[in-house]
């Protein structure tokens, strides 16, 4: 396997001398990620696991001008490079167009970065890589181009918008092997260069970094329809984000609203207006780069998108690189038959690996916190009676029945509601379900043997699901207030008995004004003294004997 020089010294040579000397003296130089130079502020070096700021080195106009003169002109996207290297220098301009900041990013060609997806790369399928910045998308694209060109012997063309894949200069970096590289003069022209690559150079594979708008998505579809293998990256952390992006959703087939006939809606058990995939996906496989050594693979984008539109959760294959360097599949992808069985048996079952574990951890936290609270109360000097459950803000457990789990999760997340989703119907506090599903398939609910508050929605839309969730929380809040009042009065009874037996004062838990009034009345009926102390929200009642 080839090895490549990172050309780090070439980057150091364009930096201001005082910054260069500081970096050369650093023991962490091999881990350097980028150098930040902002006018009038301290210079900063960012390494893989930490950042160093140098207050004694204030960036001047001379420092910035020195770097600009060394690297030359910036392109239309405010980026420049160093010839025959992968380093990237990006600038920040003021309102008058003058450069006042520089980000000098180290570019490295790393071999072995696609070992986790080597089988997919060689399969001939079109691949879309998703992930947050800095997780290694461009690094993987670079090696994909080399492997397909040199080892699989395919005609590979790279559409290199900002020279990030093949490096700066007219001669591509050796890291891309024998793959050919087409530079893009202006980022807004990327879609045109993509089409030109297919029409003029007969590639078998096209590699593209950052598909970012609808014109580029349309160009990618055109390329895919001509039988060319596509390997690209796009903005978006996961497949669901891509579906919600109106500019890029065409990459996975596009989403459209379809009105069904009465018979078809009845047969499906859904409302008449549903969401469906518009066309075949441009990409066969979507890979979500979760971390540098952990990724999720959707082997069939078409099947995954269809099931997500039906309300079933995605369950991709999870691959990780272990400490010893081995590749391990820690979660297998649901087969189409698995998902069809789930949809038929449990319309709203949306099992997400780790959800039960998250709920168990939440309960474990509550259990572990309880002894600490009891110890603190014992050290307080008061024999304070404890309520059965002192967690006032336990989350509402919602069971989705026939509705899109992804939209319910989004409503909880975006509105920051005190609720969690559960796939265990027997532990649910409320059910939010489609009216048609509740009417046509009520069998699952009959097995409960108890009544759970149910909130129906007419259509599987985000607004209706969010509204039903608000109603559920309001109803749950009323029940919680009634439970709190019952617990408070039980606490009063225990406190009265303790005061009558010991003759010592007992302090109750904090309560609102309505509950404190009830406590005062109950205490005075037993010919004991009740006094409210403290300030809201910690205002509470103290029970003590009457003074003689």
N, C-alpha and C positions, 0 to 999 in steps of 0.2 A: 504494500500500500504506500503511495507516495506521501512524502512529508513536505511541508511548505514553510518558508520563512515568514514570520509575521511582519517583518519590515518595521519593527518598533523604532529602531534608531532613525529611520527616515522621518517618522512623525516627530521624534524629539528634536530633530534638526530645525524644524520650522517653528518651534516654540520659542518664546523669549528666553534668553540665556539664563536668567535667574530661576525661571520655572524649570528649565531643562536640568540645571544643576541639582535642584531639589529632588526631582524625580529620579535621577541617576543614583543619588545617595539613598533612595528609599529601598528597603529590603523587599517591598511588595511590588516592585516594578513589573515582574512577569504577570501580575494580576490586574494591571491597569485596564480600566474600561474606558474612561474618557477624562479629558481635562476641560474645565469650564473657566473661561476668561470673560468677565463682565466688567466694563469700564467703571472705575471708581470703587470697585469692590475687591475683596481678597480673592486671589486665585484659589481654585479648588481642584483636587485630583480625586476622582472616584474609582475605587478599586472594587473587586468582586464582592467583598464582604464589609467594606467600610469606606468612609470618605475622609480625606484630610483637607482642612481649610488652613491657609497660611495667612494670618492677619498681618504679618510683617510684609507681605508681598501684595501691594495694591496695584491693580491693573491700570495702566495708563494708556492714553491714545497712542503713544509710541509703541507699546507692546502689541496692540491690536494691528496697527499699521505694519509692524514687522511681520506678523503672521500672514496678513493679506498679501504683502509683496512676495512672500516666499511661495505661496500656493497659486497666485494668479486670480483670474476672474471667477466670480460665482455665477452659477446658472440661474435660470428663471425661478427655480424652487429654493434659491438661497443656499445651495450646497456646492461644495467643491471637493477635490480629492488630490491625492499625491500619486503621480503616474506610477503604474505597475505595482500599486499597493491597494489594499482594501480599506484603507483609512478614509473617514468621511469628516469633513469640516463643514459645519453649518453655522450660519451667521444670523444675528438679530440686528435689525436696523431701527433707527429712530424715525420720527415722522418725516424727516427730510431726506431719508434714504441713506444716511451715514451709518456704517457698521459700528455698533457699540457693544456687541457681545459675540462670543465664539464658543461653540461646542466642538471639541476635537475628539472624535470617537475612534477608538482603536478597532480596526477590522482584522479578524483572524480567520484563517481557513483551517478548520478542524476536521481531521479524518475520523471516521467511525460515528458521525453524528446521526446517520440514518440507519444504523444497524437494527433499531427497533421497528423500522417500517420497510426494511429492505425487500421483504417478500411482496409488499403492496406496490412498491416502486417498480419492481420488475414484472408485475402482472399485466402491464399495459393499460391499466385503468387510469382515468383522469382523477387527479387528487387535489383537494383543496385543503390548505393548512390554515387553521385559525388559532389565535392565541394573543395574549397581551404583549405589548412591546418589551423587547429584551429577553424573550423566552427562547429565541433561537430559530425563528422562521426563516430568515434570509440565509443563515448559516446552513440550514438543511437544504434549502433550494440550491445553493451552490454545489453541494456534494451530490444532490440528485442529478444535476446537469452533467457532472463529471462521470458518475456511474453509468448513466444511460448512454452517454456518448462514447466512453472508452471501454466499458466492460460489456454493455449490451450491444454496442455498435449500431446505435440508431442515429439518425440525423436530428440533432438537437439545436434549436435556435433559442437564445435568451433575449427577451425584450427587456432591456436594462434601462429603466427610467432615470434613475439617479446614479448610475454606475456603481450601485451597491453590490450587485452580484459579481460582476466581472472586474471591478476596480476601475480606477481612473486611467485615462490615456487611451490611445488607439489600439494598443495590444492588450487583450484580456489577460487577467491574472491566471497563472498556471493552475490554480485551484479548480477552474471550470473545465480542465482537460481540453479535448478537441471540440467542445461545443462552440458554435458560432454565436457572436454577440451583436445585437442591433441596438445602438444607442438611441435614446429619445431626446431630441433637441429641447422640447418643451413638455412638461408633464401633462398638459391638457391635450397633447397629441398622442398619448399612449395608445388609445384605441385604434387610431389610424395606422400606427406602426405594427400593431398586432395583426391587422388584416393584411398589411403589406408583407409581413413575414410569411404568411401562408401563400399568398398569391405569387410571390417572386422567388422564394427559396426552397420550396417543396420540403418542409420539415416533417418529420414523423413525431416529434415532441416539441412543444413550445413551453418555455419556463417564464413565468411572469411574477413579479414581486408587487404586491399590494394593488389588487383590483379595488378601486375606490368609488366608482360612480356608475350610473346606469349605462352610459355609453360604452364603458369598458366591459360591463357585464354582458351587454348585447354583442360586443365583438367576441367575447369568450364563447358565447353560444354559437355564433357563426363558425368559429374555429372548430368547436366540438362536433358540429353537424357535418363537417368535412372529413371526419374520421381521424383527426389529429389528437394525440394524447396531450392533455393539458396538465401542468403541475403549477399551482399558483398559491398565493397567500391572499387573504382578504381581511378587512377590518371586522372585528367581532370576536368575542371571547368564546362563544359556543354556537351550536347550530340554532338554538332558539333565538338568540340575538340576530342571527342572519335572517331568520324568517320574519322578524319584526322590522327589518330594514327595507323600506320600500325601494331603495335604489339597487340593492344587492340580492333581494330575495329571488330574482330571476335565475341566479346561479344554482339554486336548488329546486327550480321548476316554477317558481312564482305562485302566488296565492290569489285565488279569486272567490267571489261569493256566488253561490249557485242556489237557485230556488227550485225545490223539489216539488213533485206532485203530491197530492194528499196520500195516495197509495204508497208511494216510495218513502215518504216521511214516516208513515205508519210502519212500514216494513223495517226501516232502519231504527225506529224508536227514537227519532230526533225531531227537532223543529224543522219547518219547511225551508228555512234559510240556513245553509251550512257553508263552511269553508272547504275548498278542495284545491288540490294542486292543479296548476294551469297547464303545465307542459312537462315533458321529461326533464330531469335535472341535467344541467351542463356537466356536473362532476359526479362521478360514480361513487367516490369515497370522500368522506370528510374526516379529517384528523384534527382533534382539539388538543393543542399542546398545553397541558395543565401546568406542568413544571418541566424543567430541563430533562429530568429522567422519568417523567410520567406523562402518559398521553391516553386519550380516548379515541377509539376508532369506530366510526359508523360505516360498516362495510357496504350497506345498501342505503344510499341517501333517499332513494325513491320510497322504499318501504318505511324508513324512519319518519320522513316528513308526513306520509299518509297517516301513520299511526298517531303522530302528534296532533294532527288535525282532527282525529277521532277522539282525542282526549287521553290517549294512552301515553305514558311517559317514555322518553328515550332511555334505553339501557345499552350503552355502547360497550364494546370490548375495552377493558382497561389493561394497558401494558406498562410495566415498570422495569427499570434497570436496578437490580439488586446491588448490594455493596460489593459483591464479588464480580460484578460486571455482566452477570447473566441476565437474559431477558425473560421475564415471567409474566404470564397472563393471570392477573388476580381477579378478573371478572369476565365472564363470557357474555357475548352479546345474545340478546333474546332472538330466537328464530322467529320467522313469520308465524309458524304454527303456535309457538308459545304465546305470542301477542293476540292471535285470534282466539285462543282458549281463554285468555284473561278477559278479553272484551266480551266474550259470550257469557262467561260465568259471573264476572263482576264488572258491570259497565263503568264504574268509577274507580276501579282498583288501579292505583298508579304507584306501584312499588318503586321506590327510589332507594338503591343500596345506601345504607347508612342512616336512613330516616329513623328506623327503630333504635339504632344505636344512639342517635342524637337525643331522642326522647328519653332513653335509659340514662344517658349522661345527665340530662336535666333533672330527672328524678333523683339520681345519685347525688347531685349537688345539693338538692333540697334536704336529703337525708343527712348528708355530711354537715350541713350548716346548723341543723337542729341541735346537736349536742353542744356546739359552741355557744349557741344562744342560751341554752339551759345553764351552762357553766357561768356565763356572764351574769345571769339573773341570780344564781346562788351566791355569787360574790357581792351582790348588791346590798345584802343585809335584809331584804324583805322576803317573806314567804309568799311569793307571788304565785297564784294559781295560773296554770297555763291552759290555753285553749287547745282544742284537739288539733287544729291546723292554723298556724299563724301566718301562712303565706297568703297575703291579701291579693297578690297579683298573679295568681297561677293562670297560665295561658288557657284560652278556650281551645279545646280539641275539636277540630272540624273534620267530618268525614264527607268527601265528595262523592256524590252518587249520580253518575251520568253526565257530569260537567267536566270541562277541561281543567285538569289538575294544574297545568302550567299557568292558566289565567288566575286560578285561586291563589297559587303561590305568589304570583306577581302582585295581586291585590294586597296580600299580607305584607310583602316586602316593601312595596312602594309607599303604602299608607302607614307602615310601621305599627301595625296592629298587634295587640297582645293575643295572638292566636298561633296555633301550630296545626299542621295537617297530620292526620293519623290514618293509617291503612287498616287499623283494627277497629271494626265497627263496635265491638263490645266495650271499648274504652272511650268512645266518642261522647262529647258533651252535646253537640248538635250535628244535624245532617243538612247539607246544602245540596239539592238535587234538581235535575230537570223534571218538570211536571209530567212530561210524556213518559219518561223512564219510570217515574214513581208509580204511574198508573198502569203501565204495561208490564213492568217487571218488579212487583212488590215482594217477591218471594224471599229475597235476602233479608228484608226488614222483619218479616214474620218470624224468623228464627230467633230474634233477640229475646223475646219474652219480657221486654220492658219497653216503655215509651220514651223515645228521644225527641226533643224538639226538632221539628223539620221546617226548613225554609225552601220554598220552591222558586225556581226561575223559569220564565217562559222560553228564553233563548240563551244559547251558550256564549254570551258576549261578556267582555270584561266589565262593562258598566253594571249589568244586571247581577253578575256574581259579586262584585264589590258592594252593591247595594244590599244584597242578601246577607253578606258578611257583616255589614254595619248593623242590620236589624238583629242578627244573631248575638252580636256583642252587647247591644242595648238590652236585649232580653236576659242575657246571661248576667249583666250587671245588676238588674233588678233582683234576680234570684240570689246573687251574691250578697246584696244588701240584707235580704231577709235572713240568709244564713248567718251573716255577721251579727245581726241583732240576737238571734237565738244563742249563738256562742257567747256573746257578751253577757246575756242574762244568766247563762249557766255559770259563767265565771263569777258573777255577782253572788250566786247561791253558795259557791264554794268559799268565796271570801267572807261572807257573813258567818258561815260555820266556823271558819278559822279564827275570826275576831272574837266570837262568842266563847270559843274554847280556850284561846290563849290570852285574850285581852290585849293583843298587839295589833298595831295598824297594818293594813294590807293595801298595797297599791295595785290598781287594776291596769289593764293594757290601755293604750291610747284609743280614743273613740271620738266619733263626731258628736255634734251638739245633740242631735236627736237621740242617740243611744245613751249619752251621758244623762239626759233628762230622765230616761226610763230607769237608769241605774240609781239615780238619786231617790226616785220615788220608792223603789224596792228596798233600798237600804233604810230609809227613814221609817218605813212601815215596821221594820224590825227593831225600832228604837235604837238605832246606831247613827253615828255621825258620818255624813258624806261631804267631801270637799273636793272641788275641782282644782287642780294645780297644773302649771306649765302653760305653754303657748301652743296653738295649733301649728302643725298637725300632731304634736305630741301631748296635747292637753288630755288629762286623764283624771280619774276619780280615785281618791284615797278613802278607804273605809276604816273607821276607828271607833272605839267605845265612846259613849257620851261622857263628858267630864262631870264629876260629882259636884 
